[in-house]
Amino acid sequence: MILHGNQRGGAKDMALHLMKEENEHVDVHELCGFVSDNLMGAFQESYAISRGTKCKQHLFSLSINPSKDADIQKQDFVNAFDQAETRLGLVNQPRAIVFHDKHGSDGELRHHAHAVWCRIDTENMKAVQLSFTHKKLREVSRELHIQHDLKMPPGLIDSKDRSPKNYTLAEWQQCKHAEKDPKQVKSVFQDAWSMSDSKAAFANALEERGYILAQGRRGHIAVDYKGEKYAVSRYVGIKAKQVRARLGDSEGLPSIEQAQTKAAGQITERLTELRSEQHQQARAKQQYASKQYKRTQAAQAREVGKLREEQAKRTFEEEQIRAARIRRGLMGFLDRITGKRKRTETLNQLEATKTRERDHSETLDLQQKQESTLKIQQQKSKVAQSKHIETVHELENDIQQLRPPLEPSPTKEHKSYAAEQRERANRSRRPRNRDGPSPSR
């Protein structure tokens, strides 16, 4: 039973659409809350009330089209509209229900129904707020398929619970730390039920979603990896006798402990795979970091070489300038006599000293910059590695918690002092030779 609903205006068009003569039969089954006794008058009445508000889409129209093999009676339609009305928050609003009989493309007569509500709350003179109508109607549709034991179409099956065999690391961590939503769990069970026609099929459908069908004290239950128990009838939303009618007796199913062990085993297998993936990613990142480190060192060596070449070129040019200040010949002789040469040489020495200090300072700055770059690169690599190590430890702890406790091995640490003394005494009493005592020398 698929439900289609939408908000709309156009009171006249809505009435004309519902009373179309192309239908073999039209039955105005209900007009409740309206003063008028016909569809046109009722919807015009809704429009007149809406004029006192800012609402333009004053009607909400809902249609139900069951499949051709579904045996749905008029009261079933009315009950479905009641469910939708409650879920949408339209209780006590004026409502009209119309039944249509119409020949389909295959020539068979089909039954479907429409319900139209007036959204205007006359006491407060405002429209009823309708939010997430598609989601709410989808939930009602799923419930109706379960109630009437109808096969749910694939488009309506949309389970949010992933198979534990396909968990990603993020999904597992989210699943582990978050509480399960009862509505979501119920949706999972209803999905599994709707696509199953036997005990084996239902058990397989549940197992794909992380639940193991088991034998409970009062019938069929399902168990997850934590050992939580879920009554099938309650979460599917049907009576226990309907569950027994399809699944048969619960005998032969695993016990609660066996089911939990199996469910935990599925998780353990996936966690082991995730742990291996984390190890591989850690090794890959370590190799990548090592290559990056070597590449950075090579780039830095080239940078140092380039700086040295630039400094040598600059030093040569500056030395040429300083050498040009020393005059030769007669002018040089005069510079010696006047003391100008000595002053020039002193200036050249000061400039040469500043040049060396500048080159040394540039070299130190470059070295510090390069060391800082390498240090940051190493820190990032360590942080990335530490995250993988923490994740691996977390997965290992989860695996250990999910595994059943092992019997302690009879190692020396588990033996009491008295037991060790008894074992030592027994060894001393054992004969050294099976053929008799060893001959005396």
C-alpha positions as CSV (number, residue, x, y, z in Angstrom):
1,M,0.0,0.0,0.0
2,I,1.9,3.0,-1.3
3,L,0.9,6.4,0.1
4,H,1.3,9.6,-1.9
5,G,0.5,12.9,-0.2
6,N,1.1,16.6,-0.8
7,Q,0.0,20.0,0.3
8,R,-2.0,22.0,-2.2
9,G,-4.5,24.8,-2.9
10,G,-7.0,24.9,-5.7
11,A,-10.1,23.8,-3.9
12,K,-12.3,23.7,-7.0
13,D,-9.7,21.7,-9.1
14,M,-9.3,19.2,-6.3
15,A,-13.1,18.6,-6.1
16,L,-13.4,18.2,-9.8
17,H,-10.4,15.8,-9.9
18,L,-11.9,13.5,-7.3
19,M,-15.4,13.5,-9.0
20,K,-14.0,12.7,-12.5
21,E,-16.3,10.6,-14.6
22,E,-13.4,8.5,-16.0
23,N,-13.7,6.4,-12.8
24,E,-16.1,3.5,-13.0
25,H,-17.4,4.3,-9.6
26,V,-17.0,7.3,-7.2
27,D,-18.0,7.0,-3.6
28,V,-17.8,10.0,-1.2
29,H,-17.4,7.8,1.8
30,E,-16.9,10.5,4.4
31,L,-17.3,14.3,4.9
32,C,-16.3,15.1,8.5
33,G,-15.9,18.5,10.1
34,F,-17.3,20.5,7.2
35,V,-20.6,22.3,7.1
36,S,-21.2,21.5,3.5
37,D,-22.5,18.0,2.4
38,N,-20.6,17.9,-0.9
39,L,-17.0,17.9,-2.0
40,M,-17.1,21.2,-3.9
41,G,-18.7,23.0,-1.0
42,A,-16.5,21.5,1.6
43,F,-13.2,22.4,-0.2
44,Q,-14.6,26.0,-1.0
45,E,-15.3,26.2,2.7
46,S,-11.7,25.3,3.5
47,Y,-10.5,28.0,1.1
48,A,-12.8,30.6,2.7
49,I,-11.3,29.8,6.2
50,S,-7.8,30.0,4.8
51,R,-8.4,33.6,3.6
52,G,-8.1,34.6,7.3
53,T,-4.6,33.3,7.4
54,K,-1.4,33.6,5.2
55,C,-1.7,29.9,4.1
56,K,-2.1,29.3,0.4
57,Q,-1.9,25.5,0.4
58,H,-4.8,24.9,2.8
59,L,-5.5,21.3,1.8
60,F,-3.5,18.1,2.3
61,S,-4.3,15.4,-0.2
62,L,-3.4,11.7,0.3
63,S,-4.0,8.7,-2.0
64,I,-3.5,5.0,-1.4
65,N,-3.0,2.6,-4.3
66,P,-2.7,-1.0,-3.2
67,S,-1.2,-3.7,-5.5
68,K,-3.6,-5.6,-7.7
69,D,-3.2,-8.8,-5.6
70,A,-3.9,-7.1,-2.3
71,D,-7.2,-7.9,-0.6
72,I,-7.9,-4.4,0.9
73,Q,-11.4,-3.6,2.2
74,K,-12.9,-0.1,2.7
75,Q,-12.4,-0.2,6.4
76,D,-8.7,-1.0,5.8
77,F,-8.4,2.2,3.8
78,V,-10.1,4.2,6.5
79,N,-7.8,2.7,9.2
80,A,-4.8,3.5,7.0
81,F,-6.0,7.1,6.7
82,D,-6.4,7.2,10.5
83,Q,-2.8,6.1,10.9
84,A,-1.5,8.7,8.5
85,E,-3.6,11.4,10.1
86,T,-2.1,10.6,13.5
87,R,1.4,10.5,12.2
88,L,1.0,13.8,10.3
89,G,-0.6,15.7,13.2
90,L,-4.0,16.2,11.4
91,V,-6.2,14.7,14.1
92,N,-9.5,16.5,14.5
93,Q,-9.0,18.4,11.2
94,P,-11.9,18.4,8.7
95,R,-11.5,15.4,6.4
96,A,-13.0,13.9,3.2
97,I,-12.6,10.3,2.0
98,V,-13.4,9.3,-1.5
99,F,-13.2,5.8,-3.0
100,H,-12.6,5.2,-6.7
101,D,-13.0,2.1,-8.8
102,K,-11.1,2.2,-12.1
103,H,-10.0,-0.2,-14.8
104,G,-6.3,-0.5,-15.1
105,S,-4.2,-0.9,-18.3
106,D,-4.7,-4.7,-18.0
107,G,-8.4,-4.3,-18.0
108,E,-8.9,-5.3,-14.3
109,L,-10.9,-3.2,-12.0
110,R,-8.7,-1.6,-9.3
111,H,-9.7,0.1,-6.0
112,H,-8.0,3.1,-4.6
113,A,-8.9,5.8,-2.2
114,H,-8.2,9.5,-1.5
115,A,-8.4,11.5,1.7
116,V,-8.2,15.3,1.9
117,W,-7.8,17.3,5.0
118,C,-8.3,21.0,5.7
119,R,-5.0,22.2,7.3
120,I,-6.5,25.3,8.9
121,D,-6.8,25.2,12.7
122,T,-9.9,27.4,13.2
123,E,-9.3,27.9,16.9
124,N,-5.8,29.5,16.4
125,M,-6.4,30.6,12.8
126,K,-3.2,29.1,11.4
127,A,-2.3,26.1,9.3
128,V,-1.1,22.9,10.9
129,Q,2.6,22.6,10.3
130,L,3.5,19.6,8.2
131,S,7.2,18.6,8.3
132,F,8.9,15.5,6.8
133,T,5.6,14.2,5.3
134,H,7.4,11.9,2.8
135,K,9.3,10.2,5.6
136,K,6.3,9.8,7.8
137,L,4.1,8.4,5.0
138,R,6.9,6.0,4.1
139,E,6.9,4.7,7.7
140,V,3.1,4.3,7.6
141,S,3.3,2.5,4.2
142,R,5.9,0.1,5.6
143,E,3.7,-0.6,8.6
144,L,0.7,-1.3,6.4
145,H,2.6,-3.8,4.3
146,I,3.5,-5.6,7.5
147,Q,0.0,-5.5,8.9
148,H,-1.6,-6.9,5.8
149,D,1.2,-9.3,5.1
150,L,2.0,-7.8,1.7
151,K,5.3,-8.1,-0.2
152,M,7.2,-4.8,0.3
153,P,8.4,-3.3,-3.0
154,P,12.1,-2.8,-3.4
155,G,11.7,0.9,-3.5
156,L,10.2,0.9,-0.1
157,I,13.0,-1.1,1.5
158,D,15.7,1.2,2.7
159,S,17.5,-0.3,5.6
160,K,20.0,2.0,7.4
161,D,21.7,-0.9,9.2
162,R,24.9,-1.9,7.3
163,S,26.1,-5.5,7.2
164,P,28.8,-6.0,9.9
165,K,30.9,-7.7,7.2
166,N,31.1,-4.4,5.3
167,Y,31.8,-2.0,8.2
168,T,34.3,0.8,7.5
169,L,36.4,1.9,10.5
170,A,34.3,5.1,10.9
171,E,31.1,3.1,10.8
172,W,32.3,0.6,13.4
173,Q,33.4,3.4,15.8
174,Q,30.1,5.2,15.3
175,C,28.2,2.0,15.8
176,K,30.2,1.2,18.9
177,H,29.7,4.5,20.6
178,A,26.1,5.3,19.6
179,E,23.0,3.8,21.0
180,K,20.7,2.0,18.5
181,D,17.5,3.9,17.5
182,P,14.5,1.6,18.3
183,K,12.8,2.9,15.1
184,Q,15.8,2.0,13.0
185,V,16.0,-1.4,14.5
186,K,12.3,-2.0,13.9
187,S,12.8,-0.8,10.3
188,V,15.6,-3.4,9.9
189,F,13.4,-6.3,11.2
190,Q,10.4,-5.2,9.0
191,D,12.7,-5.1,6.0
192,A,14.0,-8.6,6.7
193,W,10.4,-9.9,7.3
194,S,9.0,-8.4,4.1
195,M,11.6,-10.0,1.9
196,S,11.5,-13.4,3.5
197,D,9.0,-16.3,3.1
198,S,10.7,-18.9,5.4
199,K,12.7,-19.3,8.5
200,A,16.0,-19.7,6.5
201,A,15.3,-16.6,4.4
202,F,14.4,-14.5,7.4
203,A,17.5,-15.8,9.3
204,N,19.8,-14.9,6.4
205,A,18.2,-11.5,6.0
206,L,18.7,-10.7,9.7
207,E,22.3,-12.0,9.6
208,E,23.1,-9.7,6.7
209,R,22.2,-6.9,9.0
210,G,24.1,-8.1,12.0
211,Y,21.4,-10.1,13.9
212,I,21.3,-13.8,14.5
213,L,17.9,-15.6,14.8
214,A,17.9,-17.6,18.0
215,Q,15.6,-19.6,20.3
216,G,14.2,-17.6,23.1
217,R,12.2,-18.6,26.2
218,R,8.9,-17.7,24.6
219,G,9.7,-18.1,20.9
220,H,11.8,-16.5,18.2
221,I,14.3,-13.7,19.1
222,A,17.3,-12.1,17.5
223,V,20.6,-11.4,19.1
224,D,23.3,-8.9,18.2
225,Y,27.0,-9.0,18.9
226,K,26.5,-7.3,22.3
227,G,24.1,-10.0,23.4
228,E,21.1,-7.7,23.2
229,K,17.9,-9.7,22.6
230,Y,15.1,-8.5,20.3
231,A,11.7,-10.2,20.2
232,V,10.8,-10.8,16.6
233,S,7.1,-10.3,16.9
234,R,7.6,-7.0,18.7
235,Y,10.1,-5.5,16.3
236,V,8.3,-6.8,13.2
237,G,5.0,-5.4,14.6
238,I,2.9,-8.5,14.3
239,K,1.5,-11.2,16.7
240,A,3.6,-14.1,17.9
241,K,1.3,-16.6,16.2
242,Q,1.9,-15.0,12.9
243,V,5.6,-15.4,13.4
244,R,5.2,-19.1,14.3
245,A,2.9,-19.5,11.2
246,R,5.7,-18.4,8.9
247,L,8.9,-19.5,10.7
248,G,7.5,-22.6,12.4
249,D,8.9,-23.8,15.8
250,S,12.0,-22.1,17.2
251,E,13.6,-25.4,18.0
252,G,16.7,-26.1,16.1
253,L,17.8,-22.4,16.2
254,P,21.0,-21.5,18.1
255,S,20.8,-20.6,21.8
256,I,21.2,-17.0,22.9
257,E,24.9,-17.7,23.8
258,Q,25.6,-19.4,20.5
259,A,23.9,-16.6,18.6
260,Q,25.9,-13.9,20.4
261,T,29.1,-15.8,19.7
262,K,28.2,-16.0,16.0
263,A,27.3,-12.3,15.8
264,A,30.4,-11.4,17.6
265,G,32.4,-13.6,15.3
266,Q,31.2,-11.7,12.3
267,I,32.3,-8.5,13.9
268,T,35.6,-10.0,15.0
269,E,36.4,-11.1,11.4
270,R,35.8,-7.6,10.1
271,L,37.7,-5.9,12.9
272,T,40.7,-8.2,12.2
273,E,40.5,-7.1,8.6
274,L,40.4,-3.5,9.7
275,R,43.4,-4.0,12.0
276,S,45.3,-5.5,9.1
277,E,44.3,-2.5,6.9
278,Q,45.6,-0.1,9.6
279,H,48.9,-2.0,9.7
280,Q,49.2,-1.7,5.9
281,Q,48.3,1.9,5.9
282,A,50.8,2.6,8.7
283,R,53.6,0.9,6.8
284,A,52.6,2.7,3.6
285,K,52.6,6.0,5.3
286,Q,56.0,5.3,7.0
287,Q,57.5,4.4,3.6
288,Y,56.0,7.5,2.1
289,A,57.3,9.7,5.0
290,S,60.8,8.2,4.5
291,K,60.8,9.0,0.8
292,Q,59.5,12.5,1.5
293,Y,62.2,13.0,4.1
294,K,64.9,11.9,1.7
295,R,63.4,14.2,-1.0
296,T,63.4,17.1,1.4
297,Q,67.0,16.5,2.3
298,A,68.0,16.3,-1.3
299,A,66.1,19.6,-2.1
300,Q,67.7,21.2,0.9
301,A,71.2,20.1,-0.2
302,R,70.5,21.7,-3.6
303,E,69.3,24.8,-1.8
304,V,72.5,25.0,0.2
305,G,74.6,24.6,-2.9
306,K,72.7,27.3,-4.6
307,L,73.3,29.7,-1.7
308,R,77.0,29.0,-1.6
309,E,77.3,29.6,-5.4
310,E,75.4,32.9,-5.0
311,Q,77.6,33.9,-2.0
312,A,80.8,33.0,-3.9
313,K,79.7,35.0,-6.9
314,R,78.7,38.0,-4.8
315,T,82.0,37.8,-2.7
316,F,84.1,37.8,-5.9
317,E,82.3,40.9,-7.3
318,E,82.6,42.7,-4.0
319,E,86.4,41.8,-3.8
320,Q,86.8,43.3,-7.3
321,I,85.2,46.5,-6.1
322,R,87.4,46.7,-3.1
323,A,90.5,45.9,-5.1
324,A,89.6,48.7,-7.6
325,R,89.8,51.2,-4.7
326,I,93.6,50.6,-4.4
327,R,95.2,52.8,-6.9
328,R,98.5,52.0,-8.6
329,G,101.4,53.9,-9.9
330,L,102.0,57.5,-9.1
331,M,98.5,58.0,-7.6
332,G,99.1,55.0,-5.4
333,F,102.4,56.4,-4.2
334,L,100.6,59.7,-3.3
335,D,97.9,57.7,-1.4
336,R,100.7,56.0,0.6
337,I,102.3,59.3,1.4
338,T,99.0,61.0,2.4
339,G,97.7,58.0,4.3
340,K,94.7,57.5,2.0
341,R,95.7,53.9,1.1
342,K,95.8,52.9,4.7
343,R,92.3,54.2,5.2
344,T,91.1,52.4,2.1
345,E,92.6,49.1,3.2
346,T,91.0,49.5,6.6
347,L,87.6,50.2,4.9
348,N,88.1,47.1,2.7
349,Q,88.9,44.9,5.7
350,L,85.7,46.1,7.5
351,E,83.6,45.4,4.5
352,A,85.2,42.0,4.0
353,T,84.4,41.2,7.7
354,K,80.8,42.3,7.3
355,T,80.6,40.2,4.1
356,R,81.7,37.0,6.0
357,E,79.3,37.8,8.8
358,R,76.5,38.3,6.4
359,D,77.2,35.0,4.5
360,H,77.6,33.1,7.8
361,S,74.2,34.6,9.0
362,E,72.5,33.6,5.8
363,T,73.9,30.1,6.1
364,L,72.7,29.8,9.7
365,D,69.2,31.1,8.8
366,L,68.9,28.6,6.0
367,Q,70.1,25.7,8.3
368,Q,67.6,26.7,11.0
369,K,64.8,26.9,8.4
370,Q,65.7,23.5,7.0
371,E,66.0,21.9,10.4
372,S,62.6,23.3,11.3
373,T,61.1,21.9,8.1
374,L,62.5,18.5,8.8
375,K,61.3,18.6,12.4
376,I,57.8,19.5,11.4
377,Q,57.8,16.8,8.8
378,Q,58.9,14.2,11.3
379,Q,56.3,15.4,13.8
380,K,53.5,15.1,11.3
381,S,54.8,11.6,10.4
382,K,54.8,10.7,14.1
383,V,51.3,12.0,14.7
384,A,50.0,10.0,11.7
385,Q,51.8,6.9,12.9
386,S,50.5,7.4,16.5
387,K,46.9,7.7,15.2
388,H,47.3,4.4,13.4
389,I,48.9,2.8,16.5
390,E,46.0,4.1,18.7
391,T,43.4,2.7,16.2
392,V,45.2,-0.6,16.1
393,H,45.2,-0.8,19.9
394,E,41.5,0.1,20.0
395,L,40.7,-2.6,17.4
396,E,42.7,-5.1,19.3
397,N,40.9,-4.3,22.5
398,D,37.5,-4.6,20.7
399,I,38.6,-8.0,19.3
400,Q,39.6,-9.2,22.7
401,Q,36.3,-8.1,24.2
402,L,34.3,-9.8,21.5
403,R,36.3,-13.1,21.7
404,P,35.0,-15.7,24.2
405,P,37.2,-16.1,27.3
406,L,39.9,-18.8,26.9
407,E,40.7,-21.4,29.5
408,P,44.0,-20.5,31.3
409,S,46.9,-22.5,30.0
410,P,48.8,-24.6,32.6
411,T,51.8,-22.4,32.6
412,K,54.2,-22.0,35.4
413,E,52.6,-18.7,36.4
414,H,49.2,-20.4,37.1
415,K,50.6,-23.1,39.2
416,S,50.7,-22.8,43.0
417,Y,53.9,-23.4,45.0
418,A,52.5,-26.6,46.5
419,A,51.6,-27.9,43.0
420,E,55.2,-27.2,41.8
421,Q,56.6,-29.1,44.8
422,R,54.4,-32.1,44.1
423,E,55.4,-32.1,40.4
424,R,59.1,-31.9,41.4
425,A,58.7,-34.8,43.8
426,N,56.9,-37.0,41.2
427,R,59.7,-36.4,38.7
428,S,62.3,-37.4,41.3
429,R,60.5,-40.7,41.9
430,R,60.3,-41.7,38.3
431,P,62.7,-44.5,37.2
432,R,65.6,-43.4,35.1
433,N,65.5,-46.6,33.0
434,R,62.4,-48.5,31.9
435,D,64.4,-51.8,31.9
436,G,65.3,-51.5,35.5
437,P,67.5,-49.5,37.8
438,S,70.7,-48.2,36.3
439,P,73.7,-50.5,37.1
440,S,76.0,-49.4,39.8
441,R,79.5,-48.4,38.8
